Amino acid sequence: MTTSIDTLPFETSPEYKPMHPVWKLLNAINASIVVLGALMFMILLPMFALSAMYNSVLEGLLTLLGGMGAVVLITTQASWYRTWYPSDKEEVQEDLESMVRKAKSEAEEEPKLTYRQTLIQHATTMVLFVPFYLTAFGMLYVSINSGRAIYLMLGDKNLAEIILKGLIVVSFFMAAGGYTISHNVARNRHKQAKSRSERMSMGVAWAARAVSYIVMMIIAFAVLAVGLFLPLFLIGEVLIATEAHPIFLPISMLAVLGVFGFVMMAVVGRYMKRLQTKSNAVIKETVAEEFGEGSEEYQEVIEEIRQREFGTPEQNMYKYVLPMMLGMLILAVLATMVAQILLIDADEGVREGVSALVLGVVGLGGIMMGFRVISNRYEHQLMAKIGPLAQQIDAATAQCDWATATELADQLLEVQPDVIGHTSAAITYMIAGQTDKAEYLIHKSLERTMAGRSEDNKEIPPTVILHLHPLALIQLANGQYDAAEKTLKRMLKLEPKSADAYYTLVDLELYRNGSGEQAQKFLNKAKKHRDSNEQPSDKGILSSQAWIDARLGRHAEAVANIEAALKLVDKENKVHLADHYLTRGYVAREMGKHVT
């Protein structure tokens, strides 16, 4: 099969239409606003540099360097945003082919770097971090002295304060940009150090990442504390100073327009994210058909798609953190202006106190949002690790490669040591025939969940239900029929409409040579409560129905149902195929002859 967009339902299906022209226009307008802001900063930059040079030539040069860095950061991000989602068939085709080519090349054996080469790379990377942070924090130092210089030159305290606050805000945003760039470089260097002989250079890479994380935390709190408070006074004082300084009218309008543009970026970005996710789904399907889901090429494509969906730290900074902060800024500015207007006749101390209270509330909200962003990023990184492991476990289990499956299950437990991780690993061990280990994992997780709680329904956490079905399956596999029945009744007490519980009761009734009529009642309840997208599957229901029919003497129906179930079984999955033929044997035994 040739990887081509022509094989995909991109234009024929309404779910895969290219971006609407209206969204394209809004996207272009928003990117233009950001570029316009960068140009305005570039125009004002010489004035900032000259004012700093009044104090020191070095400070003037640092200001110029830092300002140019800010312009590059802004314009680069505007350009990245414009090309974030491919807008026509040709671009999607190119994107697809690029991902497949990359997957093929990375699947081949890459030459290992020597220890010396890798160490030099990491050392160079750490050295490259220095200019980013020196420039950013140099801007902060320069900002303070620039404000003082302007005040000395012009004797205008208000103008000096406005420019001072603007430069401080720019410096912190530059520091945030410097972090994201350096952190990404450090992460890439770390990924290149794979062999054991490079263990020391991996340590250097981890040290670089640790430095980046520490700086990130400092910058994050600084941006939230300073970057939220000072822009409020900046815009507020610009608006207030407009009457005294008419030149600030267009600047204040541009500031408001820029804030609106960033908010619109967040809105448009959510729409484009949905389109991108659908495009990624088509790419996954295409690559799976061409290479197979268990192939290295497929895993490489899946990893790249995950990075595109979850975003790099730099992308998340500009897609989520900045729009969030600027949205909070709008809210705080409006609230502060309203408070100032309502209290215009009050004492200056009262007005300042109310303004500080408003800003404090908004700042607290910003900090809470910041922690939420960090939490979401951790969850995304966790999912990026769990997804490939789960797929590899399924692939190994389907081929009855129990050693690989259980080894991967142990890795899953290390990455995800919660209820889901324990139950998933337990099921893998059960299918592999290691029922003792499977039961141990379930009981261990269940005891941890129920610690300090009674069996009263009011005290039982919802996660308990996740343990009971795997536990019942393990007990059933061990021939512990009474224990399995007790577990399933406990499960139905917590969730009376559980299709899984009723379906397992069918197997329990049949395995211990119980009543065919009772098994039929359980199966009917399982079908009644079954979600069409969940287990038990149609083939499982057909197999159980065939067994019940055979026990009740309905031989013709039993043969028809077992053959219908065979058509639905994945022939490549050895476990499913073996399970089907095992049930087929039970049906034949009930009928007293072989089913053909």
C-alpha positions as CSV (number, residue, x, y, z in Angstrom):
1,M,0.0,0.0,0.0
2,T,1.3,3.4,-1.0
3,T,1.1,6.1,1.7
4,S,-0.8,8.8,0.0
5,I,-3.4,11.3,0.9
6,D,-5.4,10.1,-2.1
7,T,-6.1,6.9,-0.1
8,L,-7.6,8.9,2.8
9,P,-11.2,10.2,3.2
10,F,-9.9,13.7,3.7
11,E,-12.1,15.6,1.2
12,T,-14.9,13.1,0.9
13,S,-15.7,12.9,4.6
14,P,-17.1,16.0,6.4
15,E,-14.9,15.2,9.4
16,Y,-11.7,15.8,7.5
17,K,-12.4,19.1,5.7
18,P,-9.6,21.6,5.4
19,M,-9.7,24.7,7.5
20,H,-12.6,27.1,6.8
21,P,-11.6,30.3,5.1
22,V,-13.0,32.4,7.9
23,W,-10.7,30.6,10.4
24,K,-7.8,31.1,8.0
25,L,-8.5,34.8,8.0
26,L,-8.8,35.1,11.8
27,N,-5.6,33.1,12.1
28,A,-3.8,35.5,9.7
29,I,-5.2,38.5,11.5
30,N,-4.0,37.2,14.9
31,A,-0.5,36.4,13.6
32,S,-0.4,39.9,12.0
33,I,-1.3,41.5,15.4
34,V,1.6,39.7,17.0
35,V,4.0,40.7,14.2
36,L,2.7,44.3,14.5
37,G,3.4,44.3,18.2
38,A,7.0,43.1,17.5
39,L,7.4,45.9,14.9
40,M,6.2,48.5,17.4
41,F,8.7,47.2,19.9
42,M,11.4,47.4,17.3
43,I,10.5,51.0,16.6
44,L,10.7,51.9,20.3
45,L,13.8,49.8,20.9
46,P,16.3,52.5,19.9
47,M,14.8,54.8,22.4
48,F,15.1,52.2,25.1
49,A,18.7,51.5,24.1
50,L,19.6,55.2,24.1
51,S,18.1,55.8,27.5
52,A,20.0,52.8,28.9
53,M,23.2,54.0,27.1
54,Y,22.8,57.3,29.0
55,N,23.7,55.3,32.1
56,S,26.2,52.9,30.5
57,V,27.3,51.8,27.0
58,L,27.2,48.1,28.2
59,E,23.6,48.5,29.4
60,G,22.6,50.1,26.1
61,L,24.1,47.2,24.1
62,L,22.4,44.6,26.4
63,T,19.1,46.4,25.9
64,L,19.5,46.3,22.2
65,L,20.5,42.6,22.2
66,G,17.7,41.7,24.5
67,G,15.1,43.7,22.5
68,M,16.2,42.0,19.3
69,G,15.8,38.6,21.0
70,A,12.3,39.5,22.0
71,V,11.4,40.5,18.4
72,V,12.8,37.2,17.1
73,L,10.9,35.2,19.7
74,I,7.6,37.0,18.9
75,T,7.9,36.8,15.1
76,T,9.1,33.2,15.2
77,Q,6.1,32.2,17.3
78,A,3.7,34.1,15.0
79,S,5.2,32.2,12.0
80,W,4.9,28.9,13.8
81,Y,1.3,29.6,14.7
82,R,0.4,30.5,11.1
83,T,1.7,27.1,9.9
84,W,0.5,25.1,12.9
85,Y,-2.2,23.2,11.0
86,P,-1.9,22.3,7.2
87,S,-4.6,24.0,5.4
88,D,-4.9,22.2,2.1
89,K,-4.5,18.7,0.6
90,E,-0.9,19.2,-0.6
91,E,0.3,20.3,2.8
92,V,-1.4,17.3,4.5
93,Q,0.2,15.0,1.9
94,E,3.6,16.5,2.5
95,D,3.1,16.2,6.3
96,L,2.1,12.6,6.0
97,E,5.0,11.6,3.8
98,S,7.5,13.5,6.0
99,M,6.3,11.5,9.1
100,V,6.6,8.2,7.3
101,R,10.1,9.0,6.0
102,K,11.2,10.0,9.4
103,A,9.7,6.7,10.9
104,K,11.6,4.7,8.3
105,S,15.0,6.4,8.9
106,E,14.7,6.2,12.7
107,A,13.7,2.6,12.6
108,E,17.1,1.8,11.1
109,E,20.2,1.3,13.2
110,E,21.6,4.8,14.0
111,P,25.4,5.1,14.5
112,K,26.2,5.7,18.2
113,L,28.1,8.7,19.2
114,T,31.3,8.2,21.1
115,Y,31.4,9.2,24.8
116,R,33.6,12.2,24.0
117,Q,31.4,13.4,21.2
118,T,28.3,13.1,23.3
119,L,29.9,14.8,26.3
120,I,31.1,17.7,24.0
121,Q,27.5,18.0,22.7
122,H,26.0,18.2,26.2
123,A,28.7,20.7,27.4
124,T,28.1,22.9,24.4
125,T,24.4,22.8,25.1
126,M,24.8,23.9,28.6
127,V,27.1,26.8,27.5
128,L,24.4,27.8,25.0
129,F,21.9,28.2,27.8
130,V,23.9,31.0,29.3
131,P,23.2,33.8,26.7
132,F,19.4,33.2,27.0
133,Y,19.4,33.8,30.8
134,L,22.0,36.5,30.8
135,T,20.1,38.4,28.1
136,A,16.8,38.0,29.9
137,F,17.9,38.9,33.4
138,G,20.3,41.6,31.9
139,M,17.1,43.1,30.4
140,L,15.6,43.2,33.9
141,Y,18.6,45.0,35.3
142,V,18.7,47.3,32.3
143,S,15.0,48.1,32.8
144,I,15.5,49.5,36.2
145,N,18.4,51.7,35.1
146,S,16.5,52.7,31.9
147,G,13.7,54.1,33.9
148,R,16.1,56.0,36.1
149,A,17.9,57.3,33.0
150,I,14.7,58.5,31.4
151,Y,13.7,60.2,34.6
152,L,17.1,62.0,34.7
153,M,16.9,63.0,31.0
154,L,13.3,64.1,30.8
155,G,12.4,64.7,34.5
156,D,9.1,62.8,33.8
157,K,8.5,60.3,36.6
158,N,5.3,58.9,35.1
159,L,6.8,58.3,31.7
160,A,9.9,56.6,33.3
161,E,7.7,54.3,35.4
162,I,5.6,53.3,32.4
163,I,8.7,52.4,30.3
164,L,10.3,50.7,33.3
165,K,7.3,48.4,33.8
166,G,7.1,47.6,30.1
167,L,10.7,46.6,29.9
168,I,10.5,44.4,33.0
169,V,7.5,42.5,31.6
170,V,9.4,42.0,28.3
171,S,12.4,40.7,30.2
172,F,10.4,38.0,32.0
173,F,8.7,36.9,28.8
174,M,12.1,36.6,27.2
175,A,13.3,34.5,30.2
176,A,10.3,32.2,29.7
177,G,11.1,31.9,26.0
178,G,14.8,31.2,26.8
179,Y,13.8,28.4,29.2
180,T,11.6,26.7,26.7
181,I,14.3,26.7,24.0
182,S,17.1,25.5,26.3
183,H,14.9,22.9,27.9
184,N,14.0,21.4,24.5
185,V,17.6,21.3,23.5
186,A,18.5,19.6,26.7
187,R,15.8,17.0,26.2
188,N,16.9,16.3,22.7
189,R,20.5,15.9,23.8
190,H,19.4,13.5,26.6
191,K,17.4,11.3,24.1
192,Q,20.6,11.0,22.0
193,A,22.6,9.5,24.9
194,K,21.3,5.9,24.8
195,S,24.2,3.4,25.4
196,R,25.7,2.5,28.7
197,S,29.0,3.8,27.8
198,E,27.4,7.3,27.7
199,R,26.0,7.1,31.2
200,M,28.1,10.0,32.4
201,S,27.0,12.2,29.5
202,M,23.4,11.2,30.2
203,G,24.1,12.6,33.7
204,V,25.2,15.8,32.1
205,A,21.9,15.9,30.1
206,W,19.9,15.3,33.2
207,A,21.8,18.0,35.0
208,A,21.0,20.4,32.1
209,R,17.3,19.5,32.3
210,A,17.3,19.9,36.1
211,V,18.7,23.4,35.7
212,S,16.0,24.1,33.2
213,Y,13.3,22.9,35.5
214,I,14.6,25.0,38.4
215,V,14.9,28.1,36.3
216,M,11.4,27.3,34.9
217,M,9.9,27.3,38.4
218,I,11.6,30.6,39.2
219,I,10.5,32.1,36.0
220,A,6.9,30.7,36.4
221,F,6.5,32.3,39.8
222,A,8.2,35.5,38.6
223,V,5.9,35.8,35.6
224,L,2.8,35.1,37.6
225,A,3.8,37.5,40.4
226,V,5.5,40.2,38.3
227,G,4.2,39.5,34.9
228,L,0.6,39.7,36.1
229,F,0.9,42.7,38.4
230,L,3.1,45.1,36.5
231,P,1.3,44.9,33.1
232,L,-1.9,46.0,34.9
233,F,-0.2,49.2,36.1
234,L,1.5,49.5,32.7
235,I,-1.7,49.5,30.7
236,G,-3.7,51.3,33.4
237,E,-1.1,54.1,33.6
238,V,-0.8,54.3,29.8
239,L,-4.6,54.8,29.6
240,I,-4.5,57.3,32.4
241,A,-1.4,59.1,31.0
242,T,-3.0,59.4,27.5
243,E,-4.4,62.8,28.2
244,A,-1.0,64.1,29.4
245,H,1.0,62.2,26.7
246,P,-1.1,61.9,23.5
247,I,1.5,59.7,21.9
248,F,0.5,56.9,24.2
249,L,-3.0,56.7,22.7
250,P,-2.1,54.5,19.7
251,I,0.2,52.5,21.9
252,S,-2.5,51.8,24.4
253,M,-4.9,50.8,21.5
254,L,-2.3,48.5,20.1
255,A,-1.8,46.9,23.6
256,V,-5.6,46.2,23.9
257,L,-5.7,44.9,20.3
258,G,-2.7,42.7,21.0
259,V,-4.4,41.2,24.2
260,F,-7.5,40.6,22.1
261,G,-5.4,38.9,19.5
262,F,-3.9,36.5,22.0
263,V,-7.3,35.6,23.4
264,M,-8.6,35.0,19.9
265,M,-5.5,32.8,19.3
266,A,-6.6,30.6,22.2
267,V,-10.2,30.3,20.7
268,V,-9.0,29.6,17.1
269,G,-6.3,27.3,18.5
270,R,-8.9,25.0,20.1
271,Y,-10.7,24.7,16.8
272,M,-7.5,23.9,14.9
273,K,-6.6,21.4,17.6
274,R,-9.7,19.4,16.8
275,L,-8.9,19.4,13.1
276,Q,-5.3,18.4,13.8
277,T,-6.5,15.5,16.0
278,K,-8.7,14.2,13.2
279,S,-5.9,14.4,10.7
280,N,-3.6,12.5,13.1
281,A,-6.2,9.8,13.4
282,V,-6.2,9.3,9.7
283,I,-2.4,9.2,9.7
284,K,-2.3,6.6,12.4
285,E,-4.8,4.4,10.5
286,T,-2.8,4.7,7.3
287,V,0.6,3.9,8.8
288,A,-0.9,1.0,10.7
289,E,-2.2,-0.5,7.5
290,E,1.2,-0.1,5.7
291,F,3.6,-1.1,8.5
292,G,1.5,-3.0,11.0
293,E,0.7,-1.8,14.6
294,G,3.6,-3.7,16.2
295,S,6.3,-2.3,13.9
296,E,9.0,0.2,14.9
297,E,7.9,2.5,12.1
298,Y,4.4,2.6,13.6
299,Q,5.7,3.3,17.1
300,E,7.8,6.2,15.8
301,V,4.8,7.8,14.0
302,I,2.6,7.4,17.2
303,E,5.3,9.1,19.3
304,E,5.5,12.0,16.9
305,I,1.8,12.3,16.8
306,R,1.7,12.4,20.6
307,Q,4.2,15.2,20.6
308,R,2.1,17.1,18.1
309,E,-1.1,16.5,20.1
310,F,0.3,17.3,23.6
311,G,2.7,20.0,22.4
312,T,6.3,20.8,23.4
313,P,6.9,23.1,26.4
314,E,7.5,26.0,24.1
315,Q,4.2,25.4,22.2
316,N,2.3,25.0,25.4
317,M,3.7,28.3,26.7
318,Y,2.4,30.2,23.7
319,K,-0.8,28.2,23.2
320,Y,-2.0,28.1,26.8
321,V,0.0,30.0,29.3
322,L,0.3,33.3,27.5
323,P,-3.4,33.5,26.5
324,M,-4.4,32.5,30.0
325,M,-2.2,35.2,31.5
326,L,-3.3,37.9,29.1
327,G,-7.0,36.9,29.7
328,M,-6.4,37.4,33.4
329,L,-4.7,40.7,32.6
330,I,-7.8,42.0,30.7
331,L,-10.0,41.0,33.7
332,A,-7.8,42.6,36.2
333,V,-7.3,45.8,34.2
334,L,-11.1,46.2,33.7
335,A,-11.7,45.5,37.4
336,T,-9.0,47.9,38.5
337,M,-10.3,50.7,36.2
338,V,-13.9,50.2,37.5
339,A,-12.6,50.4,41.1
340,Q,-10.6,53.5,40.4
341,I,-13.7,55.2,38.7
342,L,-16.1,54.2,41.5
343,L,-13.6,55.5,44.2
344,I,-12.5,58.6,42.3
345,D,-13.4,60.9,45.2
346,A,-12.0,58.6,47.8
347,D,-8.7,58.9,49.5
348,E,-5.7,57.9,47.4
349,G,-4.8,55.2,50.0
350,V,-8.2,53.7,49.7
351,R,-8.0,53.5,45.9
352,E,-4.6,51.9,46.0
353,G,-5.8,49.4,48.7
354,V,-8.8,48.4,46.6
355,S,-6.6,48.1,43.5
356,A,-4.1,45.9,45.4
357,L,-7.0,43.7,46.6
358,V,-8.3,43.2,43.0
359,L,-4.8,42.5,41.7
360,G,-4.2,40.0,44.6
361,V,-7.3,38.0,43.8
362,V,-6.4,37.9,40.1
363,G,-2.8,37.0,40.9
364,L,-4.1,34.1,43.1
365,G,-6.3,32.9,40.2
366,G,-3.3,33.1,37.9
367,I,-1.1,31.0,40.2
368,M,-3.9,28.4,40.5
369,M,-4.2,28.3,36.7
370,G,-0.4,28.0,36.5
371,F,-0.4,24.9,38.7
372,R,-3.3,23.5,36.6
373,V,-1.2,23.9,33.4
374,I,1.8,22.1,35.1
375,S,-0.5,19.3,36.3
376,N,-2.0,18.9,32.8
377,R,1.4,18.7,31.3
378,Y,2.4,16.0,33.7
379,E,-0.7,14.0,32.8
380,H,0.1,14.4,29.1
381,Q,3.7,13.1,29.6
382,L,2.3,10.2,31.6
383,M,-0.1,9.2,28.9
384,A,2.7,9.5,26.3
385,K,4.6,6.8,28.2
386,I,1.6,4.6,29.0
387,G,0.1,4.4,25.5
388,P,3.0,2.7,23.7
389,L,3.4,0.2,26.6
390,A,-0.3,-0.8,26.5
391,Q,-0.1,-1.3,22.8
392,Q,3.1,-3.4,23.1
393,I,1.5,-5.5,25.8
394,D,-1.6,-6.2,23.6
395,A,0.7,-7.1,20.7
396,A,2.8,-9.5,22.8
397,T,-0.3,-11.1,24.4
398,A,-2.0,-11.6,21.0
399,Q,1.1,-13.6,19.9
400,C,1.3,-15.5,23.2
401,D,4.7,-14.0,24.0
402,W,4.2,-14.3,27.7
403,A,7.8,-13.3,28.7
404,T,7.6,-10.1,26.8
405,A,4.0,-9.3,27.9
406,T,4.8,-9.8,31.6
407,E,8.0,-7.8,31.4
408,L,6.1,-4.9,29.8
409,A,3.4,-5.3,32.5
410,D,6.1,-4.7,35.1
411,Q,7.3,-1.6,33.2
412,L,3.7,-0.4,33.1
413,L,3.4,-0.8,36.9
414,E,6.6,1.4,37.4
415,V,5.1,4.1,35.2
416,Q,1.5,3.9,36.4
417,P,1.5,2.4,40.0
418,D,-2.2,3.2,40.5
419,V,-5.4,1.2,40.3
420,I,-5.4,1.1,36.5
421,G,-1.8,0.0,36.3
422,H,-2.3,-2.8,38.9
423,T,-5.5,-4.2,37.2
424,S,-4.0,-4.0,33.7
425,A,-0.8,-5.8,34.9
426,A,-3.0,-8.4,36.8
427,I,-5.0,-9.2,33.7
428,T,-1.8,-9.7,31.7
429,Y,-0.4,-12.1,34.3
430,M,-3.7,-14.0,34.4
431,I,-3.8,-14.5,30.6
432,A,-0.1,-15.6,30.8
433,G,-1.2,-18.3,33.3
434,Q,0.5,-16.7,36.3
435,T,-2.7,-16.4,38.3
436,D,-1.0,-16.3,41.7
437,K,0.9,-13.1,40.7
438,A,-2.3,-11.7,39.2
439,E,-4.3,-12.3,42.3
440,Y,-1.5,-10.8,44.5
441,L,-1.5,-7.6,42.4
442,I,-5.3,-7.2,42.7
443,H,-5.4,-7.8,46.4
444,K,-2.4,-5.4,47.0
445,S,-4.2,-2.6,45.1
446,L,-7.5,-3.4,46.7
447,E,-6.1,-3.3,50.2
448,R,-4.5,0.0,49.5
449,T,-7.7,1.4,48.2
450,M,-9.8,0.2,51.1
451,A,-7.3,1.2,53.9
452,G,-9.2,2.7,56.8
453,R,-12.6,2.1,55.2
454,S,-15.5,-0.3,55.9
455,E,-17.6,-2.4,53.5
456,D,-20.4,0.2,53.9
457,N,-21.4,1.4,50.4
458,K,-21.0,5.0,51.6
459,E,-17.3,4.5,52.4
460,I,-16.4,2.4,49.4
461,P,-14.5,4.5,46.8
462,P,-15.6,4.2,43.2
463,T,-12.2,2.7,42.2
464,V,-13.0,-0.5,44.1
465,I,-15.3,-1.6,41.2
466,L,-12.2,-1.6,38.9
467,H,-10.7,-4.4,41.0
468,L,-13.6,-6.7,41.3
469,H,-14.1,-7.9,37.7
470,P,-10.4,-8.8,37.2
471,L,-10.4,-10.5,40.6
472,A,-13.5,-12.6,39.6
473,L,-11.9,-13.6,36.3
474,I,-8.8,-14.7,38.2
475,Q,-10.8,-16.7,40.7
476,L,-12.8,-18.3,37.8
477,A,-9.5,-19.3,36.1
478,N,-8.3,-20.9,39.3
479,G,-11.5,-22.9,39.7
480,Q,-12.5,-20.9,42.9
481,Y,-16.2,-20.8,41.9
482,D,-17.6,-19.9,45.3
483,A,-15.1,-17.1,45.7
484,A,-15.8,-15.8,42.2
485,E,-19.6,-15.8,42.9
486,K,-19.0,-13.9,46.1
487,T,-16.9,-11.3,44.2
488,L,-19.4,-10.9,41.4
489,K,-22.3,-10.4,43.9
490,R,-20.2,-7.8,45.7
491,M,-19.7,-6.1,42.3
492,L,-23.4,-6.1,41.5
493,K,-24.1,-4.6,44.9
494,L,-21.9,-1.7,44.0
495,E,-23.0,-1.5,40.3
496,P,-26.4,-3.3,39.8
497,K,-26.4,-2.8,36.0
498,S,-22.9,-4.1,35.4
499,A,-22.9,-6.1,32.1
500,D,-19.4,-7.4,32.8
501,A,-20.6,-9.0,36.1
502,Y,-23.6,-10.7,34.5
503,Y,-21.5,-11.9,31.6
504,T,-19.0,-13.5,34.0
505,L,-21.8,-15.1,35.9
506,V,-22.8,-16.8,32.7
507,D,-19.3,-18.4,32.5
508,L,-19.4,-19.2,36.2
509,E,-22.7,-21.0,35.8
510,L,-21.6,-23.0,32.7
511,Y,-18.1,-23.9,34.1
512,R,-19.5,-25.4,37.3
513,N,-22.2,-27.4,35.3
514,G,-25.0,-25.2,36.6
515,S,-28.4,-24.6,35.1
516,G,-28.7,-23.6,31.5
517,E,-31.8,-21.7,32.2
518,Q,-30.1,-19.6,34.9
519,A,-27.1,-19.0,32.6
520,Q,-29.6,-17.8,29.9
521,K,-31.1,-15.3,32.4
522,F,-27.7,-13.9,33.2
523,L,-26.8,-13.6,29.5
524,N,-30.1,-11.7,28.8
525,K,-29.3,-9.3,31.6
526,A,-25.8,-8.8,30.3
527,K,-27.2,-8.0,26.8
528,K,-29.8,-5.6,28.4
529,H,-27.2,-3.5,30.2
530,R,-24.4,-3.8,27.6
531,D,-23.0,-0.6,26.1
532,S,-22.6,-1.2,22.4
533,N,-19.0,0.1,22.6
534,E,-17.9,-2.0,25.6
535,Q,-17.5,-5.6,26.5
536,P,-18.9,-8.2,26.5
537,S,-18.4,-8.3,22.7
538,D,-20.7,-9.8,20.2
539,K,-18.5,-12.8,19.6
540,G,-18.4,-13.5,23.3
541,I,-22.1,-13.3,23.6
542,L,-22.5,-15.7,20.6
543,S,-20.0,-18.2,22.0
544,S,-21.8,-18.2,25.4
545,Q,-25.2,-18.5,23.7
546,A,-23.9,-21.5,21.7
547,W,-22.8,-23.2,25.0
548,I,-26.2,-22.5,26.6
549,D,-28.0,-23.8,23.6
550,A,-25.9,-27.0,23.6
551,R,-26.7,-27.5,27.3
552,L,-30.4,-27.0,26.8
553,G,-30.4,-29.4,23.8
554,R,-30.8,-26.8,21.1
555,H,-28.1,-28.2,18.9
556,A,-28.9,-26.5,15.6
557,E,-28.9,-23.1,17.3
558,A,-25.6,-24.0,19.1
559,V,-23.9,-24.8,15.8
560,A,-25.1,-21.6,14.1
561,N,-24.0,-19.4,17.0
562,I,-20.5,-20.9,17.4
563,E,-19.9,-20.6,13.6
564,A,-21.1,-17.0,13.7
565,A,-18.7,-16.3,16.6
566,L,-15.8,-17.7,14.6
567,K,-16.4,-15.2,11.8
568,L,-15.9,-12.3,14.3
569,V,-12.7,-13.7,15.9
570,D,-9.5,-11.9,15.1
571,K,-7.5,-14.8,13.4
572,E,-4.2,-13.0,14.1
573,N,-4.9,-12.9,17.8
574,K,-3.9,-16.3,19.2
575,V,-5.4,-15.7,22.6
576,H,-8.9,-14.9,21.1
577,L,-8.6,-17.8,18.7
578,A,-7.7,-20.2,21.5
579,D,-10.5,-19.0,23.7
580,H,-13.0,-19.5,20.9
581,Y,-11.8,-23.1,20.2
582,L,-11.9,-23.9,23.9
583,T,-15.6,-22.8,24.0
584,R,-16.1,-24.8,20.8
585,G,-14.9,-27.9,22.6
586,Y,-17.2,-27.3,25.5
587,V,-20.1,-27.0,23.0
588,A,-19.1,-30.2,21.3
589,R,-18.9,-32.0,24.7
590,E,-22.4,-30.8,25.6
591,M,-23.7,-32.1,22.3
592,G,-21.8,-35.3,22.5
593,K,-20.2,-34.9,19.1
594,H,-17.7,-32.7,17.2
595,V,-19.1,-29.5,15.8
596,T,-18.2,-29.1,12.1
